[in-house]
Every structure is written in C-alpha cells, then in structure tokens.
C-alpha cells in the first residue's frame, strides 16, 4: 500500500493505535445450507490499509474455495476488541482465528514473546528472519498443542518512541509517562523497577490519552504513528530500532479441521502470500512513513555514540529481568544461541 492511502484514511480513522502488528478474528458459522457459510473478520487495522487488503485476499480465497453461498465480512478499525480480548474470544468459541502481534499471541503461547519482547536484540530484519525460521517448526507445534494452527508469519516494522518532548537518553524518559499494554503486567513491573512510568491502556485510549497528557510517550511503528496522526501530538521520534513488531495468522484447530482439504490448501496458499506481502511492504514503508511525517513537522532525534551506548546498557539490564518473566528461560536461551550462530557466520 502507498503512503498516499495511509494519509487519506488517517483523516477519518477512529481513535486508536496498534503498538503491536494487528488483530484478526475469523469465524466460520454454519447456516441451514451446507455451503452457505460466513467468514467473519475483525481487525485493529485501518480500513483500506495494506493489512486490511491482505485480509480481504485471504477471505476471498476462502469464499471461492468454499463454494456458492459462502460469504465473508471484514470489520476493521478495532471494532472487535483488543488483542487479549481476541485471544479470549477464540478460546470460548466466539472467534475462530486471529492475526495477532506478540501481545496477543503470548496469550496463547508465552514463548513467542522472545521474538518481540527483547529490546535492541535484533540488529536487522535478516537476524530476525534467521531466528524465526530456526524456531518456526517447534513454535508452530507449540501452538498446535494449544489448539491453534499457524498459517503465516508477518511483521509490521520497528518500534520507535514518539514523545511530546525531545529525548535522546534513557534517563530523559524517566520524567515521562509511557503507553503500556494493559495485558502485560510483567512489562509494567520491569519498567517501574528501572524508574519509568507505564500507564496501562487499550489501543483505543492512546490518542485521547496523549492529547490530554495522561501519557506523553507512545512506543509505535512509524507506519501506525502516521496512520493515526499520533505524531501531531507527539512530534519527537527517537531514531532507534527498539524492537520489531512480530505477528502470525492463526486459526483454531477446530475451525481448521472443519474445512475440507481443498479449502485448507487454498487458505494456506493465500495466507502464505499475505504474510510475505505484509513483511515486504511493512519493512519498505518504515522509512517512507518517517519521511512523510518529517515533511509535516516530525522531529527525528538520533542518539550519538555515547547516548546509544546508554541504550544498549539499558537493554543489557533488561535481559535478566525479561528472562523467565516475559520470555521463558529455555526460549530466551535458544534465541540467544541462534543469534550467536548467525553473527558468527556473518563475521567469516
């Protein structure tokens, strides 16, 4: 998707921001006729965005494979609830699928947090891709054991800090109030232990909260900061790649087993394509979104070498606190081992 379309829907998109990738709810509801089924999709993503269009493509593939009488509905803009809520709805059978960021995925399988909850760990998309592929098979088996089928993997750019005031050093942010996911108490406790002030909110609360001063820092990808126009109230961006937003499209095993083999094949092919498109386009649009915001007044603050060392030192302090709380010990150590292998290979 081009940035022109982002700017178009940004003018009317309802309040809210996803710091994470997106949420997708998928429901196959039988009716009186065997082929007259519905695919219901709920999402935090803006209407007409890259992510919304990919969901429509998956839905169209399902409808075509399902046959005459099959229908689908897509509900964008967060009308179906937040990520933790979507995970809960899947468990009780109200929804049968979701495309979640790690914030929601960890409600199903906590070990997935290793791909998103370790700040400044990944230095490039290539490092993330390497580690994810090494862990993919085992991770998908864990989800299957929990009753979910992973159809595709995606990401949505790097998290950067958007704030009302300029800030360059970790200590600069100690006088500010951060948006924090309400469903992540471990993260909030770690932040507090280091002298920071998290304010737990839902995504729909972010824009009014930063406008009223309830918060003054929003960790966000540039793409969504542009789409929601959060940067208008928080016009300073710290230019560091704090963490990638990682996500996966999952469906409940019950819903998946209810599809015929032909329908499964069509949906998986469409999902693979959607995941690849999301990864490719989202990565391209990170810097494009920054450039677009700079033209409209965004101020980019880039740490110098000494300041960057302070950020890396902070990350090193965070890792022991994250290991065993936000990320299971075994998974934390596995990520570190894979990353060490990758970097050793690159150094040759």
C-alpha positions in Angstrom: 0.0 0.0 0.0 1.2 3.5 -0.8 1.6 6.2 1.8 -1.0 8.4 0.0 -3.7 6.0 1.0 -2.3 6.0 4.6 -2.7 9.8 4.7 -6.2 9.5 3.2 -7.6 7.2 5.8 -5.6 8.8 8.6 -8.0 11.8 8.4 -11.0 9.8 9.4 -9.7 6.6 11.1 -11.2 6.3 14.6 -9.1 6.8 17.7 -6.6 4.2 18.5 -3.2 2.8 17.6 -1.8 -0.7 17.3 1.9 -0.8 19.0 1.8 -4.2 18.0 1.1 -5.6 14.4 -2.8 -6.3 14.0 -5.7 -8.5 15.3 -7.8 -10.6 13.0 -10.8 -12.6 14.2 -12.0 -15.4 11.8 -15.3 -17.2 12.3 -16.8 -19.9 10.2 -20.5 -20.0 11.0 -22.6 -22.8 9.6 -26.2 -22.0 8.4 -29.1 -24.0 7.1 -27.4 -24.8 3.8 -24.1 -26.7 3.8 -22.3 -24.2 1.5 -23.9 -21.1 3.0 -21.2 -20.2 5.4 -19.7 -16.9 6.7 -16.2 -15.8 7.3 -16.2 -13.0 9.9 -13.0 -11.0 10.2 -12.4 -8.4 12.9 -9.2 -6.3 13.0 -7.4 -3.4 14.6 -6.1 -2.4 11.2 -7.4 0.7 9.4 -9.8 0.2 6.5 -8.0 0.1 3.1 -4.6 -0.4 4.7 -2.1 -2.9 3.5 -3.1 -5.3 6.2 -6.8 -4.9 5.6 -6.4 -5.7 1.9 -4.4 -8.8 2.7 -7.2 -10.0 5.0 -9.6 -9.4 2.1 -7.5 -11.5 -0.2 -7.4 -14.4 2.3 -11.2 -14.1 2.8 -11.8 -14.1 -1.0 -9.7 -17.3 -1.4 -11.8 -18.9 1.4 -15.0 -17.8 -0.2 -14.0 -19.1 -3.6 -12.9 -22.4 -2.3 -15.9 -22.8 0.0 -18.3 -22.5 -3.0 -21.6 -20.9 -3.9 -23.4 -19.2 -1.0 -20.2 -18.6 1.1 -19.9 -15.0 2.4 -17.4 -13.0 4.3 -17.4 -9.8 6.4 -14.4 -7.8 7.5 -14.7 -5.5 10.5 -11.6 -3.2 10.6 -10.7 -0.3 12.9 -10.7 -2.4 16.2 -14.4 -2.9 16.4 -14.0 -6.4 17.7 -11.8 -5.5 20.6 -8.1 -5.6 21.6 -5.5 -8.4 21.2 -6.0 -10.0 24.6 -9.8 -9.8 24.1 -9.5 -11.5 20.7 -7.4 -14.3 22.2 -10.1 -14.8 24.8 -12.9 -14.9 22.3 -11.1 -17.6 20.3 -10.8 -19.7 23.4 -14.6 -19.5 24.2 -15.5 -20.1 20.5 -16.8 -16.6 19.6 -14.0 -16.3 17.1 -12.0 -19.0 15.3 -8.9 -17.2 14.2 -6.7 -14.2 14.6 -3.7 -12.4 13.1 -2.1 -11.2 16.3 1.1 -9.4 17.2 3.1 -11.0 20.0 1.0 -9.1 22.5 -2.0 -11.3 21.6 0.0 -14.4 20.6 1.6 -14.8 24.0 -1.9 -15.1 25.5 -1.9 -18.5 23.6 1.8 -19.5 23.8 4.1 -17.4 26.0 7.4 -18.4 24.3 6.5 -16.4 21.2 7.4 -13.2 23.3 11.1 -14.0 22.5 10.7 -12.5 19.0 9.4 -9.1 20.2 10.0 -8.5 23.9 13.8 -8.4 23.9 14.7 -4.7 23.1 17.7 -3.8 20.9 18.5 -7.5 20.4 17.9 -7.8 16.7 20.1 -5.5 14.6 18.4 -6.2 11.2 15.5 -8.0 9.6 17.9 -10.6 8.4 18.7 -11.5 12.0 15.0 -11.7 12.9 14.2 -13.9 9.9 17.1 -16.3 10.7 16.0 -16.8 14.3 12.3 -17.1 13.4 12.9 -19.7 10.8 15.1 -21.7 13.1 12.4 -21.7 15.7 9.4 -21.9 13.4 8.7 -25.6 13.3 8.9 -26.1 17.1 6.9 -22.9 17.7 4.1 -23.9 15.4 4.0 -27.3 17.1 3.5 -25.5 20.5 0.6 -23.6 19.0 -0.9 -26.7 17.6 -0.7 -28.4 21.0 -2.6 -25.4 22.4 -5.3 -25.9 19.7 -4.2 -23.4 17.1 -2.8 -23.7 13.5 -0.3 -21.1 12.4 -1.0 -20.2 8.8 1.5 -17.3 8.2 4.1 -15.1 9.9 4.4 -11.4 9.4 5.8 -8.2 11.0 4.9 -4.5 11.0 8.1 -2.5 11.3 10.4 -1.4 14.2 9.1 0.2 17.4 10.3 3.7 18.0 9.4 6.2 20.7 7.1 9.1 19.8 7.1 11.8 22.6 5.8 15.3 23.2 9.2 16.5 24.2 12.6 15.8 22.7 14.5 13.0 24.3 17.8 11.2 23.5 19.0 9.3 26.6 17.2 6.6 28.6 17.1 9.0 31.6 15.3 11.6 29.6 12.3 9.3 29.5 12.1 8.8 33.3 10.2 12.1 33.6 7.6 10.9 31.1 4.6 8.6 31.1 4.6 5.7 28.7 1.7 3.9 27.0 1.8 0.3 28.1 -0.4 -2.7 27.0 -2.9 -3.3 29.8 -2.4 -7.1 29.3 1.3 -7.0 30.0 1.8 -6.6 33.8 5.3 -8.1 33.7 6.5 -5.4 31.3 4.9 -2.7 33.5 6.7 -4.1 36.6 10.0 -4.2 34.9 9.6 -0.6 33.7 8.7 0.6 37.2 11.7 -1.2 38.7 14.0 0.8 36.4 12.4 4.1 37.2 9.9 4.5 34.3 6.2 5.2 34.5 4.0 2.9 32.4 0.3 3.8 32.0 -1.7 0.6 31.1 -4.3 1.4 28.4 -6.1 -0.2 25.5 -5.2 1.0 21.9 -8.4 2.9 21.6 -7.4 5.1 24.5 -4.0 6.1 23.1 -4.9 9.2 21.1 -7.1 10.9 23.7 -4.6 9.9 26.4 -1.7 11.6 24.7 -3.8 14.6 23.8 -4.9 15.2 27.4 -1.4 14.5 28.9 -2.3 11.2 30.5 0.7 9.8 28.6 3.4 11.6 26.7 5.3 8.7 25.1 3.9 6.2 22.6 6.1 3.2 21.5 4.9 2.7 17.9 5.9 1.8 14.5 6.2 4.8 12.1 3.5 3.4 9.9 0.9 3.5 12.6 2.1 6.7 14.0 1.4 8.2 10.6 -1.9 6.5 10.1 -3.3 7.6 13.5 -1.6 11.0 13.4 -0.2 10.5 16.9 2.9 12.3 15.7 0.9 15.5 15.6 0.6 15.4 19.4 3.9 13.6 20.0 6.2 15.2 17.3 9.5 13.9 18.5 10.7 10.4 17.4 13.7 8.7 18.8 15.6 7.1 15.9 16.4 3.7 17.3 15.0 0.3 16.4 13.8 -0.7 19.8 12.1 -3.9 18.8 10.3 -5.5 15.8 6.6 -5.9 15.8 6.1 -9.6 15.0 2.8 -11.4 14.3 1.2 -14.5 13.0 -2.1 -15.6 11.5 -3.6 -18.4 13.5 -6.9 -20.3 13.3 -8.3 -22.6 15.9 -7.7 -26.2 15.2 -11.4 -26.9 15.4 -12.1 -24.4 12.6 -9.2 -25.7 10.5 -10.3 -29.3 10.9 -13.8 -28.2 9.8 -12.5 -27.2 6.4 -12.1 -29.6 3.5 -8.7 -30.4 2.2 -9.2 -28.2 -0.9 -10.3 -25.2 1.3 -7.3 -25.7 3.6 -5.0 -25.7 0.6 -6.5 -22.5 -0.8 -6.5 -20.7 2.6 -2.9 -21.7 3.4 -1.6 -20.6 0.0 -3.4 -17.2 0.3 -2.1 -16.8 3.9 1.5 -17.5 2.9 1.2 -14.9 0.2 -0.4 -12.4 2.6 2.3 -12.9 5.1 5.1 -12.4 2.6 3.3 -9.2 1.3 2.9 -7.8 4.8 6.6 -8.5 5.7 7.9 -7.0 2.5 5.7 -3.9 2.3 5.7 -3.1 6.0 9.5 -3.1 6.0 9.6 -0.8 3.0 7.2 1.7 4.5 9.0 2.2 7.8 11.3 4.9 6.3 8.7 6.1 3.9 6.4 6.8 6.8 9.2 8.7 8.6 9.9 10.8 5.6 6.2 11.6 5.2 5.9 12.7 8.8 9.1 14.8 8.6 7.5 16.8 5.8 4.6 17.5 8.2 6.7 18.6 11.2 8.1 15.4 12.8 11.4 16.0 14.5 13.8 13.0 14.4 16.2 12.7 17.3 19.2 10.4 16.6 21.4 9.4 19.6 25.1 9.9 19.2 27.5 7.1 20.0 27.7 7.8 23.8 23.9 8.0 24.0 23.5 4.8 22.0 25.8 3.1 24.5 23.4 4.1 27.3 20.5 2.5 25.4 22.5 -0.7 24.9 23.5 -0.7 28.5 19.8 -0.4 29.5 18.9 -3.4 27.2 21.6 -5.5 29.0 20.0 -4.6 32.3 16.6 -5.6 30.9 17.5 -9.0 29.6 18.0 -10.7 33.0 14.6 -9.3 34.1 12.9 -10.4 30.9 14.4 -14.0 31.1 12.0 -16.1 33.0 9.2 -13.5 33.3 8.2 -12.1 29.9 10.1 -14.8 28.0 10.5 -18.4 29.2 14.1 -19.2 30.2 14.5 -22.1 27.6 13.2 -19.9 24.8 15.3 -16.9 25.8 18.5 -19.0 25.7 17.5 -20.6 22.4 17.1 -17.2 20.7 20.5 -16.1 22.1 22.2 -19.2 20.7 20.6 -18.8 17.3 21.7 -15.2 17.1 25.2 -16.1 18.2 25.4 -18.6 15.3 24.1 -16.1 12.8 26.5 -13.4 13.8 29.4 -15.8 13.8 28.6 -16.8 10.2 28.3 -13.2 9.1 31.7 -12.4 10.6 33.5 -15.0 8.5 
